[in-house]
Amino acid sequence: MANTAQARKRARQATAARAHNASLRSRFRTAIKAVRSAVAAGDQDAARALFNASQKTIDSIADKNIVHKNTAARYKSRLSAAIKGMSAA
């Protein structure tokens, strides 16, 4: 346990930040799952609409360094490729 007032305050702040970051990470994963489920259902129009909406969420979470920018770009690229692959199939 923290012994100084400064360390106690940092422990409190770290707990709050961890909870906030966890909720953002959850929103990130939920946005990805929504697009993937639309792709799995075969609904290309819904998948495109969800993808466009989720891009903003993914980018904002990457800007806050909750996930790395390259990780966000990779997810967006793979989701986009999955949607484009639906029309070919």
C-alpha positions as CSV (number, residue, x, y, z in Angstrom):
1,M,0.0,0.0,0.0
2,A,1.1,3.6,-0.7
3,N,2.8,5.3,2.3
4,T,2.8,8.9,1.3
5,A,0.0,11.2,0.4
6,Q,1.4,11.6,-3.1
7,A,1.5,7.8,-3.6
8,R,-2.1,7.4,-2.3
9,K,-3.3,10.0,-4.7
10,R,-1.5,8.4,-7.7
11,A,-3.1,5.1,-6.7
12,R,-6.5,6.6,-6.7
13,Q,-5.9,8.3,-10.1
14,A,-4.5,5.1,-11.6
15,T,-7.6,3.2,-10.5
16,A,-9.9,5.8,-12.1
17,A,-7.8,5.9,-15.3
18,R,-7.8,2.1,-15.5
19,A,-11.6,2.0,-15.3
20,H,-12.0,4.7,-17.9
21,N,-9.6,3.0,-20.3
22,A,-11.3,-0.4,-19.8
23,S,-14.6,1.1,-20.8
24,L,-13.1,2.7,-23.9
25,R,-11.4,-0.6,-24.8
26,S,-14.8,-2.4,-24.4
27,R,-16.4,0.2,-26.8
28,F,-13.6,-0.5,-29.3
29,R,-14.2,-4.2,-29.2
30,T,-18.0,-3.8,-29.4
31,A,-17.7,-1.7,-32.5
32,I,-15.5,-4.3,-34.2
33,K,-17.9,-7.1,-33.2
34,A,-20.9,-5.3,-34.6
35,V,-19.3,-5.0,-38.0
36,R,-18.1,-8.7,-37.9
37,S,-21.6,-9.9,-37.0
38,A,-23.1,-8.0,-39.9
39,V,-20.5,-9.5,-42.2
40,A,-21.2,-13.0,-40.9
41,A,-25.0,-12.4,-41.4
42,G,-24.2,-11.5,-45.1
43,D,-25.8,-8.0,-44.9
44,Q,-23.4,-5.8,-46.8
45,D,-25.4,-2.6,-46.5
46,A,-25.7,-3.0,-42.7
47,A,-22.0,-3.9,-42.5
48,R,-21.0,-0.8,-44.5
49,A,-23.2,1.4,-42.3
50,L,-21.8,-0.1,-39.1
51,F,-18.2,0.1,-40.4
52,N,-18.6,3.8,-41.2
53,A,-20.0,4.5,-37.7
54,S,-17.3,2.3,-36.0
55,Q,-14.4,4.1,-37.8
56,K,-15.0,7.2,-35.8
57,T,-15.0,5.2,-32.5
58,I,-11.9,3.2,-33.5
59,D,-10.0,6.3,-34.5
60,S,-10.9,8.3,-31.4
61,I,-9.7,5.4,-29.1
62,A,-6.5,5.2,-31.1
63,D,-6.0,8.9,-30.6
64,K,-6.2,8.5,-26.9
65,N,-3.5,5.7,-27.0
66,I,-5.9,3.1,-25.6
67,V,-4.8,1.0,-28.6
68,H,-1.9,1.7,-30.9
69,K,-2.6,3.6,-34.1
70,N,-1.3,0.7,-36.2
71,T,-3.5,-1.7,-34.4
72,A,-6.6,0.5,-35.1
73,A,-5.5,0.8,-38.8
74,R,-5.1,-3.0,-39.0
75,Y,-8.6,-3.6,-37.6
76,K,-10.1,-1.1,-40.0
77,S,-8.3,-2.6,-43.0
78,R,-9.4,-6.1,-42.2
79,L,-13.0,-5.1,-41.6
80,S,-13.0,-3.1,-44.9
81,A,-11.5,-6.1,-46.7
82,A,-14.2,-8.4,-45.2
83,I,-16.9,-6.1,-46.4
84,K,-15.4,-5.9,-49.9
85,G,-15.0,-9.6,-50.0
86,M,-18.8,-10.0,-49.5
87,S,-19.6,-8.6,-52.9
88,A,-17.1,-11.0,-54.6
89,A,-18.6,-14.0,-52.9
